[in-house]
Amino acid sequence: MEGRKTVKNTIEPGNNGATHVDRNTMLFVVPNDKQSEMSKVMSDVYKALKEKGYNPLSQLVGYVMSGDPTYITNHNNARSLITRLERDEIIEELFSFYITEHLEKSDNADK
């Protein structure tokens, strides 16, 4: 893409994946092992919420927005699992998925 800066991100202990692009912008990259853990945790939490009869979308949104883990059931250790993830990383993954699946695909279809 034209006009886009490419930044090599080196993950160093303690920087949590954040790299300065320039003075005013930071680039955040979630390492692949974190993405794999997130996928497993989200799957397990989703299943636990469904098994208990909850609406997983509503409960997960409540948790992410408030930080209150009581939105997540204790069933199958789901509450403990979800608190292993940083809420900002969950949001980052959601935006990444939405952009990839909806916005970039529609950009490519327009060409």
VOBA-1610 file (N, C-alpha, C; in pm, whole numbers, padded with zeros to 5 digits, always signed):
BEGIN
Met+00083-00118+00000Met+00000+00000+00000Met+00087+00124+00000Glu+00052+00220-00079Glu+00128+00343-00087Glu+00107+00426+00038Gly+00213+00495+00078Gly+00204+00585+00191Gly+00207+00517+00326Arg+00221+00387+00327Arg+00221+00313+00453Arg+00363+00286+00497Lys+00393+00311+00623Lys+00525+00285+00675Lys+00535+00140+00719Thr+00647+00078+00690Thr+00672-00057+00737Thr+00772-00046+00851Val+00740-00108+00961Val+00824-00101+01079Val+00858-00241+01122Lys+00986-00268+01139Lys+01027-00397+01191Lys+01011-00390+01342Asn+00932-00479+01396Asn+00904-00478+01538Asn+00987-00585+01606Thr+01071-00545+01698Thr+01146-00641+01776Thr+01086-00643+01915Ile+01037-00757+01953Ile+00975-00772+02085Ile+01086-00788+02188Glu+01089-00698+02280Glu+01187-00704+02388Glu+01112-00723+02518Pro+01174-00793+02613Pro+01107-00810+02742Pro+01068-00675+02801Gly+00943-00665+02840Gly+00897-00544+02906Gly+00835-00440+02814Asn+00848-00456+02681Asn+00788-00351+02596Asn+00649-00391+02548Asn+00602-00510+02581Asn+00466-00555+02551Asn+00428-00542+02404Gly+00525-00553+02314Gly+00494-00551+02172Gly+00479-00412+02113Ala+00502-00308+02190Ala+00485-00171+02140Ala+00616-00120+02082Thr+00606-00058+01965Thr+00722+00000+01899Thr+00684+00138+01849His+00774+00234+01863His+00748+00369+01811His+00763+00369+01660Val+00660+00417+01589Val+00667+00435+01444Val+00730+00572+01417Asp+00683+00671+01487Asp+00740+00805+01484Asp+00708+00870+01619Arg+00730+00999+01632Arg+00708+01067+01761Arg+00566+01053+01812Asn+00471+01052+01722Asn+00331+01058+01762Asn+00255+00927+01751Thr+00318+00823+01700Thr+00246+00699+01673Thr+00325+00580+01724Met+00252+00487+01784Met+00313+00361+01826Met+00246+00247+01752Leu+00322+00143+01723Leu+00273+00023+01657Leu+00268-00087+01762Phe+00157-00156+01770Phe+00142-00264+01867Phe+00123-00395+01793Val+00204-00495+01824Val+00195-00626+01760Val+00183-00731+01869Val+00081-00816+01858Val+00063-00926+01952Val+00144-01044+01902Pro+00238-01095+01981Pro+00316-01211+01938Pro+00226-01331+01908Asn+00267-01417+01815Asn+00186-01532+01773Asn+00149-01625+01887Asp+00239-01647+01984Asp+00205-01735+02095Asp+00091-01678+02178Lys+00083-01546+02187Lys-00029-01481+02256Lys-00158-01501+02179Gln-00151-01492+02045Gln-00270-01511+01963Gln-00322-01653+01977Ser-00233-01749+01984Ser-00273-01889+02000Ser-00339-01910+02136Glu-00281-01853+02240Glu-00339-01863+02374Glu-00476-01796+02377Met-00485-01678+02314Met-00611-01605+02312Met-00719-01688+02243Ser-00686-01749+02132Ser-00782-01830+02058Ser-00835-01944+02144Lys-00747-02011+02213Lys-00788-02123+02300Lys-00874-02073+02416Val-00832-01967+02481Val-00907-01913+02594Val-01045-01867+02550Met-01051-01792+02442Met-01180-01740+02395Met-01273-01855+02356Ser-01221-01958+02295Ser-01301-02074+02259Ser-01357-02142+02384Asp-01272-02164+02482Asp-01314-02230+02606Asp-01416-02145+02682Val-01395-02015+02689Val-01487-01926+02759Val-01621-01922+02686Tyr-01617-01913+02555Tyr-01740-01914+02474Tyr-01821-02042+02502Lys-01755-02156+02499Lys-01824-02284+02523Lys-01884-02289+02663Ala-01810-02242+02761Ala-01860-02243+02899Ala-01984-02154+02913Leu-01980-02036+02851Leu-02095-01945+02858Leu-02217-02007+02789Lys-02196-02069+02673Lys-02306-02135+02602Lys-02365-02250+02685Glu-02277-02330+02744Glu-02322-02444+02824Glu-02409-02400+02942Lys-02379-02284+02996Lys-02456-02234+03111Lys-02579-02154+03067Gly-02599-02138+02936Gly-02718-02071+02886Gly-02707-01920+02872Tyr-02586-01868+02883Tyr-02565-01724+02868Tyr-02546-01687+02722Asn-02568-01560+02690Asn-02536-01506+02558Asn-02388-01468+02562Pro-02300-01545+02497Pro-02157-01518+02506Pro-02118-01377+02461Leu-02182-01326+02356Leu-02149-01193+02307Leu-02175-01088+02415Ser-02293-01092+02474Ser-02327-00994+02578Ser-02234-01003+02698Gln-02206-01125+02740Gln-02121-01143+02858Gln-01978-01099+02831Leu-01926-01132+02713Leu-01789-01092+02680Leu-01777-00940+02665Val-01875-00878+02603Val-01874-00732+02591Val-01880-00669+02730Gly-01965-00720+02816Gly-01972-00668+02953Gly-01839-00677+03024Tyr-01772-00790+03008Tyr-01641-00809+03071Tyr-01537-00713+03014Val-01528-00707+02882Val-01425-00623+02819Val-01447-00475+02851Met-01573-00432+02849Met-01601-00290+02875Met-01580-00251+03021Ser-01615-00340+03112Ser-01611-00304+03254Ser-01486-00353+03328Gly-01430-00464+03280Gly-01320-00527+03352Gly-01367-00613+03467Asp-01498-00626+03482Asp-01556-00704+03591Asp-01565-00851+03550Pro-01482-00938+03607Pro-01482-01079+03567Pro-01609-01155+03603Thr-01697-01096+03684Thr-01821-01168+03718Thr-01916-01177+03600Tyr-01887-01108+03490Tyr-01965-01128+03368Tyr-01941-01267+03309Ile-01831-01330+03350Ile-01793-01461+03296Ile-01818-01566+03403Thr-01882-01675+03361Thr-01912-01785+03452Thr-01786-01853+03505Asn-01797-01912+03623Asn-01688-01994+03676Asn-01688-02133+03615His-01795-02168+03544His-01809-02301+03483His-01684-02333+03398Asn-01630-02451+03419Asn-01510-02497+03346Asn-01392-02399+03356Asn-01386-02329+03469Asn-01275-02238+03498Asn-01267-02120+03401Ala-01379-02086+03336Ala-01380-01981+03233Ala-01337-01845+03288Arg-01381-01811+03408Arg-01346-01680+03465Arg-01196-01668+03488Ser-01136-01772+03537Ser-00992-01771+03558Ser-00918-01762+03424Leu-00968-01834+03325Leu-00905-01831+03193Leu-00908-01691+03132Ile-01025-01626+03134Ile-01038-01496+03068Ile-00950-01390+03134Thr-00928-01402+03264Thr-00845-01303+03332Thr-00696-01321+03302Arg-00659-01427+03233Arg-00520-01444+03188Arg-00488-01352+03071Leu-00593-01307+03001Leu-00575-01221+02885Leu-00590-01075+02926Glu-00512-00990+02864Glu-00527-00847+02884Glu-00645-00800+02800Arg-00731-00718+02857Arg-00849-00671+02782Arg-00810-00593+02658Asp-00703-00514+02664Asp-00661-00438+02546Asp-00617-00531+02433Glu-00562-00647+02467Glu-00522-00744+02365Glu-00644-00810+02301Ile-00749-00832+02381Ile-00874-00886+02326Ile-00932-00786+02226Ile-00935-00660+02264Ile-00989-00556+02176Ile-00905-00544+02050Glu-00773-00549+02064Glu-00683-00541+01949Glu-00710-00655+01852Glu-00729-00775+01903Glu-00757-00891+01818Glu-00892-00877+01748Leu-00991-00824+01818Leu-01122-00802+01756Leu-01113-00702+01642Phe-01044-00591+01663Phe-01028-00492+01557Phe-00950-00551+01439Ser-00846-00625+01470Ser-00766-00687+01365Ser-00852-00780+01278Phe-00931-00863+01343Phe-01018-00954+01270Phe-01120-00877+01185Tyr-01183-00777+01244Tyr-01285-00700+01173Tyr-01224-00631+01051Ile-01110-00569+01069Ile-01046-00499+00958Ile-01007-00597+00848Thr-00947-00708+00885Thr-00906-00808+00786Thr-01025-00868+00713Glu-01127-00904+00786Glu-01241-00975+00727Glu-01340-00884+00656His-01352-00761+00697His-01456-00674+00642His-01402-00557+00560Leu-01306-00487+00614Leu-01260-00366+00547Leu-01159-00394+00437Glu-01059-00477+00466Glu-00959-00505+00364Glu-01017-00587+00250Lys-01107-00679+00281Lys-01169-00758+00175Lys-01255-00671+00084Ser-01327-00572+00143Ser-01407-00483+00060Ser-01318-00388-00020Asp-01202-00349+00035Asp-01106-00267-00040Asp-01055-00344-00162Asn-01025-00472-00143Asn-00975-00555-00253Asn-01084-00581-00356Ala-01207-00592-00314Ala-01319-00616-00406Ala-01346-00493-00492Asp-01317-00374-00437Asp-01340-00250-00510Asp-01239-00228-00622Lys-01127-00299-00615Lys-01020-00277-00714Lys-01045-00352-00841
//
